[in-house]
Every structure is written in C-alpha cells, then in structure tokens.
Amino acid sequence: MNLDLPEQLAKRLREPLPGPMEGTRFAAIDRPGPRVTEVPPQARPAAVLALLYPLADRWHIPFTVRPQHLPDHAGQVCLPGGAVEAGEFSADAAVREFHEEVGADNVRPEILGSLSPIYVHVSNFRVEPFVAVCRERPEFVANPAEVDEILEIPLEHLLDPANLSSHQRSLNGCTYTVPHFAWKSHRIWGATCLILGELVTVIDEITSQQA
C-alpha cells in the first residue's frame, strides 16, 4: 500500500490531465447515436466522488449499485454522486451526495483534485469527477432509496489490466462493444468506466515515474 499516493495524486491532478477517455480502451466502440463534441449549454451539472480509503492494508474505492426504479442509469454501478444544486460548488455537491447515498458520517473526505468532466448524453448531465481520501474506513450505511448495494473495490483490482473486459450491448437495433471493469458479478461500464480509466491512467503515470 503506497501511503504517499494521496499526496502524489493531489500533485498530479494540479497538472494537465489526459482528458476524457474517448477513443481509448475504456471507451465504447462504434456506439450508435450522436457524437457530442461540446457540452450543450442546457446540460445539468453533476458531480461524483472517487474516494480512496484504507482497508486491509490496501486502498479501496466505494461504488454504489443503483436501484432499478431510478429514472437515470437504473441498475448500473456508479461512483457516489448526483446533481449539483443551485448555488452549490461541485465539490461540495459530490461530498453531500456521497453522505446522502452511503452514510459514512464518521468521515469527512479530503478533496485531492478533479478529473476531466464528462458529458453523459442519455441523462444530459455534465459530470465533474472528484478524487478524495479518508484516512480511515467509512462506516457505510446504504440509503435504500438510492442504493441497492455498496461495493468496496480494491484500487489494485482496478489497476490490473486483466480486470478490464468488454461485453456487447444493443441500441436502436445496433450492437456495439462496451468496455467494463469486472468485479465479481458486476460490470462497471459507461461514464463510470471512462472516469475510472482516467484515474487509472493518472496512477499508472505516477507508478511509472517511481520505477
């Protein structure tokens, strides 16, 4: 476990980022539908939190499985987060939504920086991902209205290329290939896969510089 990783990440996130992972191994191949190159002005602001915390001498990140009744991204595995309220800073929204979804009232995440914003066409959200750290494991309590299950995934599992796979999905009668991070019976795909892809890329850069 690299105890210096939070400080190294904070420094790296202040530098230019790789950018959204479109066109990389983390992005869908030949997905049908419009190609949005700029975020529409009417896009709704949202924020998510990738929180590092120690468990069993390894860094972990919590994810939520969304209930099937939700209007957006039902059943998907996501980072905790949601819409930014009027007058609210994006980082504050990410932390607020984190606590609303997974409890963890015993910790206050320390924001290390942000990754590249991503536009999610299907829900018209402009999502700003934040990376944060807690020095102890949060006491998770899932909000049943928003979360079916909380997944605690080791960071090293996400960094292992063997755990990046793909599956086929259909849209408007067309089949296309979707990369995903595999965790037990779950698949982490879509915008969350792109966000994790940038985080993995940044951490790989940090690791290669230390080699």
C-alpha positions in Angstrom: 0.0 0.0 0.0 1.5 3.3 -1.1 0.8 5.6 1.8 2.0 8.6 -0.2 -0.5 8.0 -3.0 -2.9 10.8 -1.9 -0.2 13.4 -1.9 1.1 12.2 -5.2 -2.4 12.3 -6.7 -3.0 15.8 -5.4 0.1 17.0 -7.1 -0.6 15.2 -10.4 -4.2 16.5 -10.5 -3.0 20.0 -10.5 -1.2 19.3 -13.8 -2.8 18.9 -17.3 -4.9 15.8 -17.4 -5.2 13.1 -20.1 -8.7 14.2 -20.8 -11.9 12.2 -21.3 -11.0 8.7 -22.3 -13.0 8.7 -25.5 -11.0 6.7 -28.2 -9.1 4.7 -25.6 -9.5 1.1 -24.3 -12.0 2.4 -21.7 -14.5 3.8 -24.3 -17.3 2.1 -26.2 -16.5 1.0 -29.8 -18.9 2.0 -32.6 -21.7 3.1 -30.3 -24.7 4.3 -32.4 -26.2 7.7 -31.8 -24.9 11.3 -32.0 -21.3 12.2 -31.3 -21.4 15.2 -28.9 -18.1 17.1 -29.1 -19.1 20.0 -26.9 -21.3 20.1 -23.7 -24.7 21.6 -24.5 -25.4 24.8 -22.5 -28.6 23.2 -21.1 -26.7 20.2 -19.7 -27.4 19.6 -16.0 -24.3 19.9 -13.7 -23.5 16.8 -11.6 -20.6 15.6 -9.5 -19.3 12.3 -8.3 -16.7 11.2 -5.8 -13.9 8.6 -6.2 -12.9 8.2 -2.5 -9.7 6.4 -1.5 -9.7 4.8 1.9 -7.6 2.1 3.6 -8.9 -1.4 4.3 -6.7 -4.5 5.0 -3.6 -2.5 4.0 -4.9 -1.7 0.6 -6.6 1.4 -0.9 -10.2 0.9 -1.7 -12.9 2.9 -3.6 -16.6 2.6 -2.8 -19.2 2.2 -5.6 -23.0 2.0 -5.5 -25.4 -0.2 -7.3 -28.4 1.9 -8.4 -31.9 0.5 -7.8 -34.0 -0.5 -10.8 -36.7 2.1 -10.1 -34.4 5.1 -10.6 -35.1 7.2 -13.8 -31.4 7.5 -14.7 -28.9 4.6 -15.1 -31.0 2.1 -13.2 -29.1 -1.0 -12.1 -25.7 0.4 -13.0 -22.6 0.5 -10.8 -21.7 4.1 -10.2 -19.5 6.3 -8.1 -21.5 8.1 -5.3 -22.7 11.5 -6.6 -25.6 13.4 -8.1 -26.9 16.7 -9.3 -25.4 20.0 -8.2 -27.9 22.2 -6.5 -28.3 25.9 -7.3 -25.6 28.0 -5.7 -23.6 24.9 -4.7 -20.0 24.2 -5.6 -19.4 21.0 -7.5 -17.0 19.5 -4.9 -19.5 20.3 -2.1 -22.2 18.5 -4.1 -20.0 15.4 -4.6 -19.4 15.2 -0.8 -23.0 15.9 0.1 -24.3 13.2 -2.3 -21.7 10.8 -1.0 -23.0 11.1 2.5 -26.7 11.0 1.3 -26.1 7.8 -0.6 -23.7 5.8 1.6 -23.8 7.4 5.1 -20.2 7.4 6.2 -20.9 10.1 8.8 -17.7 9.2 10.6 -15.5 10.6 7.9 -15.1 13.9 6.0 -13.5 13.3 2.6 -10.4 15.4 1.8 -10.6 16.6 -1.8 -7.4 15.9 -3.7 -8.5 17.4 -7.1 -10.7 16.7 -10.0 -10.6 14.7 -13.2 -11.9 15.7 -16.6 -15.6 16.5 -16.8 -17.7 14.1 -18.9 -21.0 14.7 -20.7 -23.5 11.9 -20.3 -25.8 12.2 -23.3 -28.5 9.8 -22.1 -29.2 11.8 -19.0 -28.0 15.2 -20.2 -25.5 15.6 -17.2 -22.2 17.3 -17.3 -20.4 15.2 -14.6 -17.4 16.5 -12.8 -15.4 13.7 -11.0 -13.6 14.5 -7.8 -10.9 12.4 -6.2 -10.7 12.4 -2.4 -9.2 10.5 0.5 -10.1 9.4 4.0 -7.6 8.1 6.4 -9.9 5.5 7.9 -12.6 3.2 6.5 -16.0 4.9 6.4 -18.9 3.3 8.3 -21.2 2.8 5.3 -24.9 2.7 5.6 -26.7 2.5 2.2 -29.6 4.8 1.6 -32.2 2.3 0.3 -34.0 5.0 -1.8 -30.8 5.5 -3.9 -28.6 2.5 -3.4 -29.2 -1.3 -3.7 -25.7 -2.3 -2.6 -22.3 -0.7 -1.7 -19.2 -2.3 -3.4 -15.8 -1.8 -1.7 -13.3 -2.5 -4.5 -9.5 -2.5 -4.0 -7.7 0.1 -6.1 -5.2 -2.6 -7.2 -8.0 -4.6 -8.7 -8.9 -1.7 -10.9 -5.3 -1.1 -11.8 -4.9 -4.7 -13.0 -5.4 -4.8 -16.8 -6.7 -8.3 -16.5 -9.8 -7.0 -14.9 -10.8 -4.7 -17.8 -13.0 -6.7 -20.1 -15.9 -5.9 -22.5 -19.4 -7.0 -23.4 -21.9 -6.4 -26.2 -24.9 -4.0 -25.9 -27.6 -3.0 -28.3 -29.0 0.4 -29.0 -31.6 1.3 -31.7 -31.1 -2.2 -33.2 -27.3 -1.9 -33.4 -24.9 -4.0 -31.4 -21.6 -2.4 -30.1 -18.8 -3.2 -27.8 -18.6 -1.8 -24.3 -15.5 -2.0 -22.0 -16.1 -2.6 -18.4 -14.2 -3.2 -15.1 -15.2 -6.6 -13.8 -15.8 -7.1 -10.1 -17.3 -10.4 -9.0 -20.7 -10.5 -10.8 -20.7 -6.8 -11.6 -19.7 -4.7 -14.6 -18.6 -1.1 -14.3 -19.2 0.5 -17.7 -20.3 3.7 -19.4 -19.3 7.0 -17.9 -18.0 5.4 -14.7 -15.6 3.3 -16.8 -14.4 6.4 -18.5 -13.8 8.2 -15.2 -12.0 5.2 -13.7 -10.0 4.9 -16.9 -8.6 8.4 -16.4 -7.9 7.8 -12.8 -6.1 4.5 -13.7 -4.1 6.3 -16.4 -3.0 9.0 -13.9 -2.0 6.5 -11.2 -0.1 4.4 -13.8 1.8 7.6 -14.7 2.7 8.1 -11.0 3.8 4.5 -10.7 6.0 4.6 -13.8 7.8 7.7 -12.7 8.7 5.9 -9.5 10.1 2.8 -11.3 
